């Protein structure tokens, strides 16, 4: 968690101080600097010795039965929408800032605060889930993402973009971490590897699709269209979450 926060500060600053070093090839030195950072990280990780995971116990329910649980479906939908929209808007925002004539340094700082907002809340998100429940935390995250899109629609000044990215980061944290906690309620210990693999495949596969879609929509239809389209998956995720909570309350009552 601390590494994510440090990366949020170091990464954008690295871009700011290296993007014009190798004129006229903008960002050429930045790519070299990032490669050097990656090599240093790989060298450090090479010396890390982690215990080998134990072989997963055989048995457990078929993955199809687990995946058809309403609670699991809700968790996957919320995690997917949270990650999809975070990547969807984060990818488009710096490009939109350039299209609006804002300086590159402002884009770098916007991404810096976005990443800090993504990982900073992790120090207390778990406590919020324990106190208020995963569903309420997920709902709060989805609402924050919706608020971030709404803020983006109100203007194209630096402050609008920065506030959009900060709200988006916190919303992702609550939405994704909360949804991940919901997934934990859907499987037994001997089913963990298969269920988590399925969840990750769906979430990150969809995120990749959103990343490619973002740039095309931005260049063809503009920043406001990108923001407006975000409300569609958000509405679906919120409806799924409310339906799941209602069904669970009825089940407990009966």
C-alpha positions in Angstrom: 0.0 0.0 0.0 2.8 2.4 0.9 4.5 1.5 -2.4 1.4 2.5 -4.3 1.4 5.9 -2.6 5.1 6.4 -3.2 4.7 5.4 -6.9 1.9 8.0 -7.2 4.5 10.7 -6.2 7.6 9.4 -7.9 6.2 8.3 -11.2 4.6 11.6 -12.3 7.5 13.6 -11.0 9.8 11.4 -13.0 7.8 12.2 -16.1 7.9 16.0 -15.4 11.7 16.1 -14.9 12.6 13.9 -17.9 10.0 14.5 -20.6 12.0 17.3 -22.2 15.6 16.1 -21.5 16.2 14.6 -24.9 14.9 17.4 -27.1 13.3 17.3 -29.6 12.3 13.7 -28.7 9.7 14.4 -26.0 9.3 11.5 -23.5 12.2 9.6 -25.0 14.3 10.1 -21.8 11.2 9.3 -19.7 10.9 5.8 -21.3 14.6 5.2 -20.5 14.2 6.4 -17.0 11.1 4.2 -16.5 13.1 1.2 -17.9 15.9 1.9 -15.4 13.4 2.0 -12.5 11.9 -1.3 -13.6 15.3 -2.9 -13.8 16.1 -1.7 -10.3 12.8 -3.1 -9.0 13.5 -6.4 -10.7 16.9 -6.5 -9.1 15.4 -5.9 -5.7 12.7 -8.5 -6.2 15.2 -11.1 -7.4 16.5 -11.3 -3.8 13.1 -11.8 -2.3 12.3 -15.3 -1.1 8.6 -16.1 -0.6 7.3 -19.4 0.7 5.9 -21.6 -2.0 2.1 -21.9 -2.0 0.7 -25.1 -0.7 -1.1 -27.3 -3.2 -4.8 -26.5 -3.3 -6.9 -29.2 -1.8 -9.0 -31.1 -4.2 -12.8 -30.9 -4.1 -15.1 -28.1 -3.7 -18.2 -27.2 -5.7 -18.1 -26.9 -9.5 -17.1 -23.4 -10.6 -20.4 -23.0 -12.5 -22.4 -23.4 -9.3 -20.2 -20.9 -7.5 -20.4 -18.4 -10.4 -24.2 -18.5 -10.4 -24.5 -17.2 -6.9 -26.3 -13.8 -6.9 -23.7 -12.5 -4.4 -20.8 -13.6 -6.5 -22.3 -12.1 -9.7 -22.9 -8.8 -7.9 -19.3 -8.7 -6.5 -17.9 -9.4 -10.0 -20.1 -6.8 -11.6 -19.1 -4.1 -9.1 -15.4 -4.9 -9.2 -15.5 -5.0 -13.0 -17.3 -1.6 -13.3 -15.0 0.0 -10.6 -11.8 -1.1 -12.4 -13.2 -0.6 -15.9 -14.3 3.0 -15.3 -11.1 3.9 -13.3 -9.0 2.8 -16.2 -11.4 4.2 -18.8 -11.4 7.7 -17.3 -7.8 7.8 -16.1 -6.6 6.9 -19.6 -8.6 9.6 -21.3 -8.1 12.4 -18.7 -4.5 13.4 -19.5 -5.2 13.3 -23.2 -8.3 15.4 -22.7 -6.3 17.9 -20.7 -3.9 18.3 -23.6 -6.8 18.6 -26.0 -8.1 21.5 -23.8 -4.7 23.2 -24.1 -3.6 22.6 -20.5 0.1 22.1 -19.8 1.6 18.6 -19.5 2.8 19.3 -15.9 -0.8 19.7 -14.9 -1.6 16.3 -16.4 1.3 14.8 -14.5 0.2 16.3 -11.2 -3.4 15.2 -11.9 -2.3 11.6 -12.3 -0.1 11.9 -9.2 -3.1 12.9 -7.0 -5.2 10.2 -8.7 -2.8 7.4 -7.8 -2.4 8.7 -4.2 -6.2 8.8 -4.0 -6.3 5.2 -5.3 -3.9 3.7 -2.7 -4.0 6.1 0.2 -7.5 5.0 1.5 -6.3 1.4 1.6 -4.9 2.1 5.1 -8.4 2.3 6.5 -10.7 0.8 3.8 -10.6 -2.5 5.7 -11.8 -0.9 8.9 -14.7 0.7 7.0 -15.7 -2.6 5.6 -15.6 -4.2 9.0 -17.7 -1.4 10.5 -20.2 -0.6 7.8 -20.2 -3.8 5.6 -18.7 -4.4 2.2 -21.9 -3.6 0.3 -22.1 0.0 1.8 -18.5 0.6 1.0 -18.9 -0.6 -2.6 -22.0 1.6 -3.0 -20.0 4.6 -1.7 -17.3 3.9 -4.2 -19.6 3.7 -7.1 -21.3 6.9 -6.0 -17.9 8.6 -5.8 -17.1 7.5 -9.4 -20.4 8.9 -10.5 -19.6 12.1 -8.7 -16.2 12.3 -10.4 -17.8 12.0 -13.8 -20.4 14.7 -12.9 -17.6 17.0 -11.8 -15.8 16.4 -15.1 -18.9 17.5 -17.0 -19.0 20.9 -15.2 -15.9 22.3 -16.8 -12.5 21.7 -18.3 -10.2 23.8 -16.0 -7.3 22.2 -14.2 -9.3 22.0 -11.0 -12.1 20.1 -12.7 -9.7 17.5 -14.0 -7.9 17.2 -10.7 -11.0 16.8 -8.7 -12.4 14.3 -11.2 -9.2 12.2 -10.9 -9.1 12.4 -7.1 -12.7 11.3 -6.7 -12.2 8.6 -9.3 -9.2 7.2 -7.3 -11.1 7.1 -4.0 -14.1 5.6 -5.7 -12.1 2.9 -7.3 -10.5 2.0 -4.0 -13.8 1.7 -2.2 -15.6 0.0 -5.1 -12.8 -2.5 -5.9 -11.6 -3.4 -2.4 -15.2 -3.7 -1.2 -16.2 -5.9 -4.1 -13.1 -8.1 -3.5 -14.3 -8.5 0.1 -17.7 -9.6 -1.2 -16.0 -12.3 -3.4 -14.4 -13.7 -0.2 -17.9 -14.5 1.1 -18.8 -16.6 -1.9 -16.3 -19.5 -1.7 -14.8 -22.0 0.7 -11.1 -22.3 1.4 -10.6 -25.2 -1.1 -12.4 -23.2 -3.8 -10.3 -20.0 -3.4 -7.9 -20.4 -6.2 -10.5 -21.1 -8.9 -12.9 -18.4 -7.8 -10.3 -15.7 -7.5 -8.8 -16.7 -10.9 -12.2 -16.4 -12.5 -12.9 -13.0 -10.8 -9.5 -11.6 -11.9 -9.9 -12.9 -15.4 -13.2 -11.1 -15.8 -12.1 -7.9 -14.1 -8.8 -7.4 -15.8 -10.0 -8.6 -19.2 -12.8 -6.1 -19.2 -10.4 -3.4 -18.0 -8.1 -4.0 -21.0 -11.1 -3.6 -23.3 -12.0 -0.3 -21.6 -8.5 1.0 -21.9 -8.5 0.6 -25.7 -12.0 2.0 -26.0 -11.3 5.1 -24.1 -8.8 6.7 -26.5 -11.0 6.1 -29.5 -14.1 7.5 -27.9 -12.2 10.6 -26.7 -10.7 11.4 -30.1 -14.0 10.7 -32.0 -16.6 12.2 -29.7 -14.8 14.2 -27.0 -14.3 14.2 -23.2 -17.9 14.9 -22.3 -19.0 11.7 -24.2 -16.5 9.6 -22.3 -17.8 11.0 -19.0 -21.5 10.6 -19.9 -21.0 6.9 -21.0 -19.6 6.1 -17.6 -23.1 6.5 -16.0 -24.4 3.4 -17.9 -22.2 0.7 -16.3 -22.4 2.6 -13.0 -26.2 2.4 -13.0 -26.1 -1.3 -13.8 -23.6 -2.0 -10.9 -25.7 0.0 -8.4 -28.9 -1.7 -9.4 -27.2 -5.1 -9.1 -25.9 -4.1 -5.6 -29.3 -2.9 -4.4 -31.0 -6.0 -5.8 -28.5 -8.3 -4.1 -29.0 -6.5 -0.7 -32.8 -6.6 -1.1 -32.7 -10.3 -1.8 -30.4 -11.0 1.1 -32.7 -9.1 3.5 -35.7 -11.1 2.3 -33.8 -14.3 2.7 -32.9 -13.4 6.3 -36.4 -12.3 7.1 -37.9 -15.6 5.8 
